[in-house]
Each structure stands twice: as C-alpha cells, then as structure tokens.
Amino acid sequence: MKRHELALHSKDLGFTPREAVRWLAPIALARTALKVMTATVFADFGDKRELEAGLPGTPLELGRLPLPGQAGQPPVTEKELRVPVPLRVPDDGLWLDFAADLGDGFDATYTVAFLLAQERLAVDGMELKRGNILVLGGDEVYPVASPGQYEDRMLGPYRKAFPAPAAPGPPVVECPPATVMLALPGNHDWYDGLTSFIRIFTRHRSIGAWRTIQNRSYFAVRLSGGAGTPGWWLLGLDSQLGQYIDEPQLEYFYRNVTSQLIKGDSIILCLASPSWVYSETAGDPAFQQADFFEQDYLRRRFNPQTGLFEDTGAEIRLWLSGDLHHYSRYEEYSPAAAPDGGGPAQLITCGLGGAYLSETHWLPPEICLPGGPPGPARSSSTARSSSPGRSSSPARRFVRAPGSHPATNISRQLALRLANPFSPYWLPARNPAFGPLLGLLHAVVFLAGWVIYGSVRNRPLMEALEGVGLARALLFGVLGPLLALALLVLGWKLLGRIRWFRDWFRDRGGTLTFLRGLLYQLTALGAGLSLAVMASWLPLPSGPAALLVLGVVFVSGWVLGSEAFALYILRTPGGEVASWKMSGQAVEDHKGFLRMRLAPDGSLTVHPLLVETVCRDWELEDTHDGVRPVPSEGLPAVRLLEQPITVQPTAVQPTADQPTAVQRTAIQGEGSHP
C-alpha cells in the first residue's frame, strides 16, 4: 500500500505518515518564513543553550548506560570514588551509524530508519553490523519543529522501524549490546527555540529499541581508551543558527573533554553545518567558531596554574556534518605521508537521511583551514572566551574527493529539471498551489491595470485590446521585456568587472535579487497580455470575451509565470534563491547514511551507503505493540557511494624512551631469535 493508504491506519501506527515537504508551496513558504523570523529573534534575545546550564552536565560513559525502564545514566557525585578503567573495543569492533536531515516525507525517512535498524546489511560482499551508537546529525524534523511534526516525521517512523523488544531482557550496562541514540540539533530543530528537541532527546527515553542518554543539546562520549591510554572520542557541537558557542557548552566540554585529553587521543567531531565548505581561505569567518573550538578546546588547553596554554596531543581525525543534503568528502592533502601513522584527516558531509537531494556542482575543489595552535600563549582573560582564535600555523589544505553524490555533471542536469515542463520535477508540478498563486497574482495585476486604464482614458479595456495589432502586442508585451532582461544581464556582466560595483552590490544584493525576479515576472505578464490580445479578437460578446481574456491571463501566469520563476532561480548565481534549485524539486530518492567500524587496532573505517530508490510500497506486519510497515518487496538495494575510507588514529610522536614503528618492528624481530 502507498503512503496515503498507510495514513488510514494512523491510529494503529501511532502516527500519521506525512508527505514530503513541498518547499515552494505558498503555505509552506509562509509558515517557514514566519518560523525563521521568530527563531532569529529568539537567537538574538533568548538563547536556550544558556538555560541548559541547569541540566545535568555529567560525562556520558558507555560503561554506565541506563538499565531498561530506568531514567538515564545514574549521576556521579564528587564524593564517589571511581577508578577509571580503559574502554576496550570489542573483538568484532564498535559500530557507529551517522544519519542527518531525516525528518521529512515518510517514504524516504522510514526507508533510511528501516535500514539503520537491520541487524546486518550485506553491501558489496561485506557484512556491516548495525551501529551500537546512532548519531543524528541535525534537522531531525521538517519544515519546522513542533511536537506533532516530530511525532509524525521522526519519532513514529524510527519507533516502528526498530521496535522495542516484547519483554525486557537482562540488564544492559555496557555498549554493545545496548543501542544508543545521540542527536544534534540543526537549524530546523531550532525553529521552536529548541523546546521540542530538549524534551525528546534529553529525557533519557526509548525511541523503539534506541535509547537516548544525553543531558543537553550537545554531547561528548569516550569510545575507547582512557586512564592514560589514548583512544577515540565522539563529540557533538551545538552551533545554534551560526551563533557563538555559549559559555555553558564550553564549560561542559572543558570539564568533560578538554581536561581529560591525552596525547594520541583521536576525535570524531559532529557539527550541525559543514562550515568548512565556505572556507576557501584559512581566515574565512564561516569557520571561525569551529576553528576556535578545535584550537582552544581540543588541540590545546588552558592551564590555570601557569596561565598558559599547553598542547593536548589530541587531533580531530574525522569531521562529520549534514545540513547540505548530499554526500561529499574532503581529504587533507599532505605531500609526504606521516612516518609513524596518522594519515589524512577527513571532512565528510552526509545529509541524505530523508530530506530532498541537493546539488554538489558548486562545491569548491579545495579548501583551506587554519593550522595548529598559534605559538604565543594567550592570557587567562581570553582563554575561556567564545571569541574565535586565530592560528599562525600554516594553513591545512583539503582536496575534494571524487566520490560525491550526486556527481558534479549529474548535479547540473538535475537542477535543470526545475524549468522543464515535461519533467515530473517541474516547479509548479512539484509544488501544488504555486502555479495557481502566480496565476492569481497576474490576474490581479491585470485587473488593476484594467481599472486604472478605464479611469484615466475613459475607455473600456476590451475595446482597447481589440484595437491593438499583433505586431504591437508582440513588441510591447514580449520583445520589450525580453530586451530589457537581455540588457540587464549584459549590464550585470560588465558592471560585475568593476570593484566598487561588486562592493555596492554586496550590501544591496537582496534588493537587486528581488528586482531581477520582478523583471522575470513582468516578462511573463507581458507574454500573457499578448495572448490576451489575441483572445480578444475572437467574435464573442463583451462579457464572455472579458472572462476569456481574464482566464488567458490567469493560465499564462500559472504556466509562463512558473517557468519564468524557475528560470529566475536557475539564473541566480548564489544565495537563498539559488538553493531553491533542488528544494523546489523535493527529490525523495537517493538516500543514505554512514556506517563506521572502530577496530580494536584503533583504525576507523567509514562506509558511505546509498539506496538509489526509496520504498514506496508497504505492508503492515503485526508486532507485540501493534503493527509496523515493512517493504512489500523486501529490503531495497544498498551500495557503497565510494570505497570505504580508513581513518587512522592520531600519530603519537615518539620521544627518547618511546620507539618508532620501525624501531618497534626491529625490537620485536630481535626478540624472536634466541
């Protein structure tokens, strides 16, 4: 059965399967715009992250998971004496899943959730186990956060995809076999001020067989090592609509991570937005907050006793993010491989968890990020500030890997479908009510002109239309606006070469972009008026003729106005309007996630997984707590987006009493002989 048929069983399911968001539908546009404005004001005057200081800030430990039916990790008081025990990776590895941008239409969201819930996936001859930890990388709900939207678009599908067992088994106090869910808020989660997110993910509840354990909208978990043994950390940073990192969050990470880091620790850092793709130079403002956090809280720490910074010896080996609904990877470029381990760091964007597919052809071929910590140590007055630090070390160069999805050439072709009237992804076909709204606007403008013309000239408009010749109609209705548009494009190209114009445009880009869109619509309206002139020549009575002319203007506004708007989007080089190329199409296929394996030897292998076509036919299966949808034709085919990427742990520079890898081999070889 299809999604709309499943919706008839919403009472049995416990939620209502929703259609994918049509982002350019008028109602969705207005609702989202209102929420964005509200969230922006809230971000400026009422940052809820400051209030999270009242929530527990105890460290999350995989060895202290909550028992079934109990509320979260038991708090640790300062009076308790706890002997730190190094976390050991199981012999078959510790598995992690990463999915982002997931709470959209049911078919896409549930397909990804259903695959995440499978105990094993067979992919290209490999058997990949379900993640012991599932990380949700942001935007868990669309288009705006609310309790109802969360229930229908995320909680309900994930609960049914991985239902809780019928009877609680023995107490689970370690991971694995516990299945943990950690979540990071994206911009859409912030549109209600983070209220719903905090209520869902910080109350230690069960979402099916997944269990939430975090106390705040950010998290830090040690995956391996500890007690003097280097290992891996998993961190999630809440950047709240691009604002500064709040002081309670910095205090949380300083206490639970920064002060605990040791030389050789490796870090997986999850961000709500891949700010690195906007950093073509090492000093770009887009990356300043992430750079500040990396340099002053991970690469080094402030020592209050000396008043100076000291190197931690830890490094971020893997950066993960969603927000952009595609897959892309940047690899650190190094002309010479590290002699004793390490290897290149990786920057991966994977926002294929359920939302519309977005383009990749605009991504820069390489980016530059700041280097290591600057040499001069700063004073204690600036040590704990949220102002971004500057690095004086050489910039790190990252090169874009070829395995992005969609591929660059395909990405350009996909974007063009928005203006193809014969494609099912044509703008008015994909966004109901958008075409009729434009047609109505054109008709209103035409009626206003009719009234003004009649009052000024004291002459019926129909009589004036009948007296207009075809050549004049084409000249003033079509050729005139087209000529003006061509002159605008030519002038834009010429003026774009002048520096002062570029600076002036940077401050007035929104106004000029709006005027460009208005000119596109005037061109479509002119073409509609030319058709109206031709319709007025039909031998009809004045009443039916006027209705016919008005209908022609409405239909031409629907069709030609929509096409003009689609072309306007495609011809806009950047900004919010340019992002509508793919959001306006709401492509539900091409979904995926990352499945990672942390091996006992410390290496981390990332498997980028993709399902080309999501499931759209479902059957209801009886379970102990009702029914759950299952694909009627079995699991969809899953493939690798590119070959698995192996990330090596942080290389530890040898000291005088610590041999290198070559020396260790030689010592072992000597020890094997009598």
C-alpha positions in Angstrom: 0.0 0.0 0.0 1.1 3.6 -0.6 1.8 6.3 1.9 -1.7 7.8 1.7 -3.2 4.3 2.3 -0.9 3.9 5.4 -2.2 7.1 6.7 -5.7 5.5 7.0 -4.1 3.2 9.7 -2.6 6.1 11.7 -4.5 5.0 14.8 -2.8 1.6 14.7 0.6 3.0 13.8 0.5 5.7 16.5 1.5 8.5 14.0 0.4 9.8 10.6 2.8 9.1 7.6 3.4 12.5 6.1 4.1 13.6 2.5 7.5 15.1 1.7 7.6 18.8 2.3 6.9 20.9 -0.8 9.2 23.8 -0.1 7.9 26.3 -2.7 4.3 25.6 -1.9 2.9 29.0 -0.7 1.6 27.7 2.7 5.0 26.0 3.4 6.9 29.1 2.3 4.8 31.4 4.6 5.0 29.1 7.6 8.7 28.5 7.3 9.4 32.2 6.8 7.4 33.1 9.9 9.3 30.5 12.0 12.7 31.6 10.6 12.0 35.2 11.7 10.8 34.1 15.1 13.8 31.8 15.6 16.2 34.6 14.5 14.7 37.0 17.1 14.9 34.2 19.7 18.5 33.5 18.9 19.4 37.2 19.4 17.5 37.7 22.7 16.8 34.3 24.3 19.4 31.6 23.7 18.1 28.5 25.3 21.5 26.9 25.5 22.3 29.3 28.4 19.4 27.7 30.3 20.9 24.2 29.7 23.4 25.0 32.3 20.7 23.9 34.8 20.6 20.4 33.2 23.0 17.7 34.3 26.5 18.1 32.9 27.9 14.7 34.0 30.0 12.9 31.4 28.4 10.3 29.2 30.1 6.9 29.6 29.4 3.8 27.6 30.1 1.7 30.7 27.3 3.3 32.6 24.3 3.0 30.4 20.8 3.1 31.9 19.1 -0.1 32.8 15.8 -0.9 30.9 13.0 1.1 32.4 15.2 3.4 34.3 15.8 7.1 33.6 19.3 7.6 32.1 22.7 7.3 33.5 23.0 7.5 37.3 24.6 10.7 38.4 28.1 10.7 39.8 28.7 12.8 42.8 32.0 14.3 43.8 32.1 12.1 46.8 32.1 8.9 44.8 35.4 7.3 44.2 35.6 5.9 40.7 38.6 4.1 39.3 38.9 4.9 35.6 39.0 1.8 33.5 40.1 1.9 29.9 37.3 1.2 27.5 38.1 -1.8 25.3 36.8 -2.1 21.7 35.1 -5.5 21.2 36.8 -8.0 19.1 34.4 -7.5 16.2 34.7 -3.7 16.5 32.5 -0.9 17.8 30.0 0.1 15.2 28.6 3.6 14.7 25.9 5.0 12.3 25.6 8.6 11.2 22.4 10.0 9.6 21.3 13.6 9.2 18.5 15.7 7.7 16.0 12.9 8.2 12.5 14.0 9.4 10.8 14.7 6.0 8.5 12.5 4.0 7.6 9.1 5.3 8.8 7.0 2.4 12.4 8.4 2.5 12.6 8.7 6.3 11.3 5.3 7.0 13.4 3.6 4.3 16.6 5.0 6.0 15.3 4.2 9.5 14.4 0.6 8.4 17.9 0.1 7.0 19.5 1.5 10.1 17.5 -0.9 12.3 18.6 -4.0 10.4 21.0 -6.2 12.4 23.2 -6.7 9.4 23.4 -5.2 5.9 25.1 -7.1 3.0 26.8 -4.4 0.9 29.2 -5.2 -2.0 30.2 -8.5 -0.5 30.7 -7.1 3.0 28.5 -7.7 6.1 28.0 -4.5 8.0 26.6 -4.7 11.5 24.0 -2.3 13.0 25.6 0.6 14.8 25.9 0.3 18.6 25.6 4.1 18.5 23.4 6.0 16.2 24.3 9.7 15.7 21.6 12.0 14.3 23.5 14.9 12.7 20.8 17.6 12.8 17.4 18.6 11.3 15.5 15.7 12.8 12.2 17.3 11.6 11.0 19.4 8.7 9.8 22.0 7.9 9.6 23.5 11.5 9.9 21.9 14.9 6.8 21.1 16.9 5.6 18.1 18.9 3.2 17.0 16.2 5.8 17.2 13.4 8.4 15.3 15.5 5.9 12.6 16.2 4.8 12.1 12.6 8.1 12.7 10.7 10.7 11.3 13.0 9.7 9.6 16.3 6.9 7.5 14.9 8.9 6.1 11.9 12.0 5.4 14.0 10.0 3.7 16.7 8.3 1.4 14.3 11.4 0.7 12.3 13.3 -0.6 15.3 10.6 -1.7 17.8 11.5 -2.3 21.4 11.6 -6.0 22.5 8.4 -7.5 23.8 9.8 -8.3 27.2 12.8 -6.6 28.8 15.9 -8.8 28.7 18.7 -8.9 31.2 20.1 -5.6 32.4 22.4 -4.0 29.8 25.2 -2.0 31.4 27.6 -1.7 28.6 27.8 -0.9 24.9 27.5 -3.1 23.0 24.9 -4.7 23.1 23.0 -1.5 24.0 21.9 0.6 21.1 22.4 4.3 21.9 20.9 7.3 20.0 22.7 10.7 20.2 21.2 13.7 18.5 22.5 17.1 17.4 20.1 20.0 16.6 20.1 21.6 13.2 18.6 24.9 12.2 15.1 23.4 11.7 15.2 21.9 15.2 15.9 25.5 16.5 12.8 27.0 14.8 10.8 26.5 18.1 13.7 27.6 20.2 14.9 24.0 20.8 12.0 23.3 23.1 10.8 20.1 21.4 14.3 18.8 20.9 15.2 19.1 24.5 12.0 17.4 25.6 12.7 14.5 23.2 16.4 13.8 23.3 17.5 14.8 26.9 14.9 12.9 29.0 16.5 9.5 28.6 13.6 7.9 26.8 13.4 5.0 24.5 12.6 5.5 20.8 11.8 2.0 19.9 14.9 0.0 20.8 17.1 3.1 20.5 17.9 4.7 23.9 18.7 8.4 24.4 21.3 9.1 27.0 22.4 12.8 26.5 21.6 15.5 29.0 22.0 18.5 26.7 21.8 19.5 23.1 25.4 18.6 22.7 27.3 15.6 23.8 30.8 14.0 24.5 31.4 10.3 24.7 34.7 8.4 25.0 34.5 5.4 22.7 37.8 3.8 23.6 40.9 4.3 25.7 41.1 6.3 28.9 43.1 6.1 32.2 46.3 7.1 30.4 45.5 5.0 27.3 44.8 7.0 24.1 41.6 6.3 22.3 38.7 7.8 20.4 36.2 10.4 21.4 32.8 11.2 19.8 31.7 14.9 20.2 28.7 16.8 19.0 28.7 20.6 19.0 25.6 22.8 19.0 26.3 25.9 16.9 22.7 27.3 17.2 22.0 29.0 13.9 25.6 30.0 13.5 25.8 31.9 16.8 28.8 32.0 19.2 29.4 28.9 21.3 27.7 29.6 24.6 29.6 29.6 27.9 27.8 26.6 29.5 28.6 24.5 26.5 32.3 25.5 26.6 32.3 24.7 30.3 30.8 21.3 29.6 33.5 20.4 27.0 36.3 21.8 29.1 35.4 19.7 32.1 34.4 16.5 30.3 36.8 16.5 27.4 39.5 19.2 27.3 40.8 18.4 30.8 40.7 14.6 30.0 42.5 14.6 26.7 45.8 12.8 26.5 48.5 12.6 23.8 47.4 10.3 21.0 43.6 10.8 21.5 41.6 10.9 18.3 38.3 12.8 17.9 35.2 12.5 15.7 33.6 15.9 15.7 30.0 16.3 14.6 28.7 19.7 13.5 25.3 20.9 12.5 26.6 22.6 9.4 29.7 21.9 7.2 31.1 25.3 7.6 34.4 24.1 6.0 32.9 24.2 2.5 32.6 28.0 2.8 36.3 28.4 3.8 38.3 28.6 0.6 40.8 30.6 2.5 42.1 29.9 6.0 40.7 33.1 7.6 37.1 32.9 6.3 34.6 33.9 9.0 32.3 30.9 8.3 34.8 28.5 10.0 35.9 30.7 12.9 33.7 29.2 15.6 34.7 25.6 14.7 38.4 26.7 14.5 38.2 28.4 17.9 36.7 25.2 19.4 39.3 23.0 17.8 42.3 25.1 18.7 41.5 26.2 22.2 39.5 23.2 23.5 40.8 20.2 21.6 44.3 20.8 20.3 45.4 22.6 23.4 44.0 23.5 26.8 44.5 26.4 29.3 46.4 25.6 32.4 45.1 27.9 35.2 48.2 27.2 37.3 50.6 28.5 34.8 48.3 30.9 33.0 49.4 29.4 29.6 48.1 27.0 27.0 49.5 23.6 26.7 49.2 21.1 23.8 46.9 18.2 24.4 48.4 15.9 21.8 44.9 15.1 20.5 43.6 15.7 17.0 40.2 15.7 15.1 40.6 12.9 12.7 37.1 12.9 11.3 34.7 15.8 10.8 31.0 14.9 10.2 28.1 17.0 9.3 24.7 17.1 7.5 22.7 20.2 6.6 23.6 20.0 2.9 21.5 17.2 1.5 24.2 15.4 -0.5 27.4 13.4 0.1 30.8 15.0 -0.2 34.2 14.4 1.2 37.4 16.4 1.6 40.7 14.8 2.4 43.7 16.6 3.9 46.4 17.0 1.4 49.9 16.2 2.6 52.8 15.8 0.2 54.6 13.4 2.5 52.8 10.7 4.5 53.3 10.6 8.2 56.2 8.2 9.0 54.5 6.7 12.1 50.8 6.5 11.5 48.2 9.3 11.4 47.3 9.8 7.8 45.0 12.4 6.3 42.0 13.8 8.3 38.6 13.6 6.6 35.8 16.2 6.3 32.5 14.4 5.3 29.1 15.8 4.7 26.3 13.3 4.5 22.8 14.8 4.7 21.0 12.0 2.8 18.8 10.8 5.8 15.4 11.7 4.3 15.2 15.3 3.1 15.3 16.4 -0.6 18.5 15.8 -2.6 20.7 18.9 -3.1 23.3 19.7 -5.7 27.1 19.4 -5.4 28.5 21.2 -8.5 29.1 24.4 -6.6 31.4 22.9 -4.0 35.0 24.2 -4.2 37.7 21.8 -5.5 39.8 22.5 -2.4 39.5 24.4 0.9 42.0 25.8 3.4 41.5 25.5 7.1 43.7 27.1 9.9 46.7 25.1 11.0 47.6 24.0 14.5 47.6 26.2 17.7 49.3 29.5 17.4 52.7 29.8 19.1 52.2 32.6 21.6 50.1 31.6 24.6 47.2 33.9 25.4 46.3 35.2 28.9 43.7 33.7 31.1 41.3 36.6 30.3 40.9 35.3 26.8 41.4 31.6 27.4 37.7 30.8 28.1 36.2 33.4 25.8 34.0 32.4 23.0 35.8 34.8 20.6 37.4 32.8 17.8 41.1 32.3 17.9 43.5 32.9 15.0 46.1 30.4 14.0 49.5 31.5 12.9 50.5 28.0 11.7 50.5 27.2 8.0 47.0 26.5 6.7 45.8 23.0 6.1 44.8 22.2 2.6 41.9 19.8 2.0 41.1 18.5 -1.5 37.7 17.4 -2.6 37.4 13.6 -3.2 35.8 12.5 -6.5 33.1 10.3 -4.9 30.4 12.9 -4.2 26.7 12.2 -4.7 25.2 13.4 -6.9 28.2 13.6 -9.2 29.1 17.1 -10.5 27.9 16.6 -14.1 24.7 14.8 -12.9 24.1 17.6 -10.3 23.9 20.2 -13.0 21.4 18.1 -15.0 19.2 17.5 -12.0 19.0 21.3 -11.3 17.7 22.0 -14.8 14.7 19.8 -14.3 13.1 22.6 -12.3 12.4 24.5 -15.5 11.5 21.5 -17.7 7.7 21.5 -18.2 7.9 17.8 -19.4 9.6 16.7 -16.2 7.7 15.5 -13.1 10.0 17.8 -11.1 8.9 20.9 -12.9 8.4 23.7 -10.3 4.5 24.0 -10.4 4.1 20.2 -10.8 6.2 19.6 -7.7 4.8 22.4 -5.6 0.9 22.4 -5.6 -0.7 25.8 -5.4 2.4 27.6 -6.5 1.2 27.9 -10.2 -2.4 29.0 -9.3 -1.0 31.6 -6.9 1.2 33.1 -9.6 -1.8 33.0 -12.0 -3.9 34.8 -9.4 -1.3 37.4 -8.9 -1.0 38.0 -12.7 -4.8 38.3 -12.9 -5.0 40.8 -10.0 -2.3 42.9 -11.7 -4.2 42.8 -15.0 -7.5 43.8 -13.3 -5.7 46.7 -11.5 -4.4 47.8 -14.9 -7.8 47.5 -16.4 -9.3 49.7 -13.7 -6.6 52.3 -13.9 -6.8 52.4 -17.7 -10.5 52.8 -17.7 -10.5 55.6 -15.2 -7.7 57.6 -17.0 -8.7 57.1 -20.6 -12.4 56.7 -20.0 -12.4 53.8 -22.5 -13.2 50.1 -21.9 -10.1 48.0 -21.9 -11.7 45.4 -24.2 -12.1 48.0 -26.8 -8.5 49.0 -26.4 -7.4 45.3 -26.7 -9.3 44.7 -29.8 -7.6 47.7 -31.5 -4.1 46.5 -30.7 -2.4 44.8 -33.7 -0.3 41.7 -33.4 3.0 43.4 -34.1 2.3 46.0 -31.4 1.2 43.3 -28.9 4.4 41.3 -29.5 6.6 44.4 -29.3 5.3 45.8 -26.1 4.2 42.6 -24.5 7.1 40.2 -25.3 10.0 41.8 -27.1 10.2 44.8 -24.8 10.5 42.9 -21.5 12.9 40.4 -23.2 15.1 43.2 -24.5 15.1 44.8 -21.0 16.1 41.5 -19.5 18.9 41.0 -22.0 20.2 44.5 -21.3 20.1 43.8 -17.6 22.1 40.6 -18.0 24.7 42.3 -20.2 25.0 45.3 -17.9 25.3 42.9 -15.0 28.3 41.2 -16.6 30.0 44.4 -17.5 29.4 46.1 -14.1 30.5 42.9 -12.3 34.0 43.6 -13.5 34.1 46.9 -11.6 35.2 46.5 -8.0 33.2 49.3 -6.5 30.0 47.9 -8.0 30.7 44.5 -6.5 31.2 46.1 -3.1 28.0 48.1 -3.6 26.1 45.1 -4.7 27.3 43.1 -1.7 25.4 45.5 0.6 22.3 45.5 -1.6 22.2 42.0 -3.0 18.8 41.2 -1.6 17.1 44.2 -3.2 18.7 43.6 -6.6 17.8 39.9 -6.5 14.2 40.8 -5.8 14.2 43.3 -8.7 15.5 40.6 -11.0 12.7 38.3 -10.0 10.2 41.1 -10.6 11.5 41.7 -14.1 11.2 37.9 -14.9 7.5 38.1 -13.8 6.9 41.2 -15.8 8.2 39.4 -18.9 5.8 36.5 -18.3 3.0 39.0 -17.7 3.8 40.7 -21.0 3.6 37.4 -22.8 0.3 36.7 -21.1 -1.1 40.1 -22.3 0.0 39.3 -25.8 -2.1 36.1 -25.6 -4.9 38.1 -24.1 -4.9 40.5 -27.1 -5.2 37.5 -29.5 -8.0 36.1 -27.4 -9.9 39.4 -27.6 -10.1 39.2 -31.4 -12.5 36.2 -31.2 -16.1 37.1 -32.2 -17.6 36.9 -28.7 -19.9 39.1 -26.7 -18.2 41.6 -24.4 -19.0 39.7 -21.2 -17.7 36.2 -22.3 -14.8 37.9 -24.1 -13.7 39.7 -20.9 -13.9 36.4 -19.0 -11.9 34.7 -21.7 -9.2 37.4 -21.6 -9.0 37.2 -17.8 -8.8 33.4 -18.0 -6.0 33.6 -20.5 -4.0 35.9 -18.2 -4.6 33.5 -15.3 -3.5 30.4 -17.2 -0.5 32.2 -18.7 0.5 33.4 -15.2 0.2 29.8 -14.0 2.3 28.3 -16.8 4.6 31.2 -18.0 4.9 32.8 -14.6 6.0 29.5 -13.1 8.5 28.9 -15.9 9.9 32.5 -15.5 10.3 31.9 -11.8 12.1 28.6 -12.4 14.4 30.3 -14.9 15.0 33.1 -12.4 16.1 30.5 -9.8 18.4 28.8 -12.2 20.0 32.1 -13.3 20.6 33.3 -9.8 24.3 32.6 -9.0 24.1 32.2 -5.3 22.3 32.8 -2.0 18.9 31.6 -0.7 17.2 31.8 -4.1 19.8 29.6 -5.7 19.2 26.9 -3.1 15.7 26.5 -4.4 17.0 24.7 -7.5 16.8 21.4 -5.7 14.5 22.2 -2.7 11.8 23.1 -5.2 12.0 19.6 -6.7 11.8 17.7 -3.4 13.6 14.6 -4.7 12.8 11.7 -2.4 15.2 9.1 -3.8 19.0 8.9 -3.4 19.1 8.5 0.4 21.8 7.1 2.6 23.9 7.2 5.7 27.4 6.4 7.1 28.2 3.2 8.8 31.6 3.2 10.7 33.6 0.5 12.4 36.1 1.2 15.1 38.5 -1.7 15.1 40.5 -3.0 18.1 43.7 -1.7 16.5 42.3 1.9 16.6 41.5 2.4 12.9 38.2 3.7 11.9 36.6 2.6 8.7 33.8 4.7 7.2 31.3 3.0 4.8 29.2 5.6 2.9 25.9 3.8 2.0 23.3 4.8 -0.6 19.9 3.5 -1.6 19.1 4.7 -5.1 15.3 4.3 -4.9 13.4 4.5 -1.6 10.5 2.2 -0.8 7.0 3.4 -1.8 5.0 0.1 -1.4 4.4 -1.1 2.1 2.7 -4.0 4.0 1.6 -4.0 7.6 3.2 -6.5 9.9 1.8 -7.5 13.3 4.1 -6.9 16.3 3.6 -7.1 20.0 2.8 -3.4 20.2 0.5 -3.1 17.1 1.6 -3.0 13.5 4.6 -1.8 11.7 5.2 -1.1 7.9 7.6 -3.3 6.1 8.7 -3.0 2.4 6.4 -5.2 0.3 9.3 -6.2 -2.0 11.9 -6.7 0.7 14.9 -4.5 1.6 15.9 -2.0 -1.1 19.3 -2.5 -2.7 22.1 -0.7 -0.8 25.5 0.1 -2.4 28.7 1.9 -1.4 28.9 5.5 -2.6 32.7 5.1 -2.8 35.2 2.6 -1.4 35.5 2.5 2.4 37.6 5.3 3.9 40.0 4.2 6.6 40.9 6.9 9.2 44.0 6.2 11.3 44.2 7.3 14.9 46.3 10.3 15.9 50.0 9.7 15.3 52.0 9.9 18.6 55.3 11.5 18.1 58.0 9.2 19.6 60.1 10.5 22.5 63.5 9.4 23.6 62.1 6.5 25.5 59.4 5.7 23.0 60.4 3.8 19.9 59.0 4.5 16.4 57.1 1.9 14.4 60.3 0.9 12.6 62.2 0.6 15.8 59.4 -1.5 17.4 59.5 -3.9 14.5 63.2 -4.3 14.8 62.9 -4.9 18.6 60.2 -7.5 18.0 62.4 -9.1 15.3 65.4 -9.3 17.7 63.2 -10.7 20.4 62.1 -13.6 18.2 65.6 -15.0 17.9 67.4 -16.9 20.7 
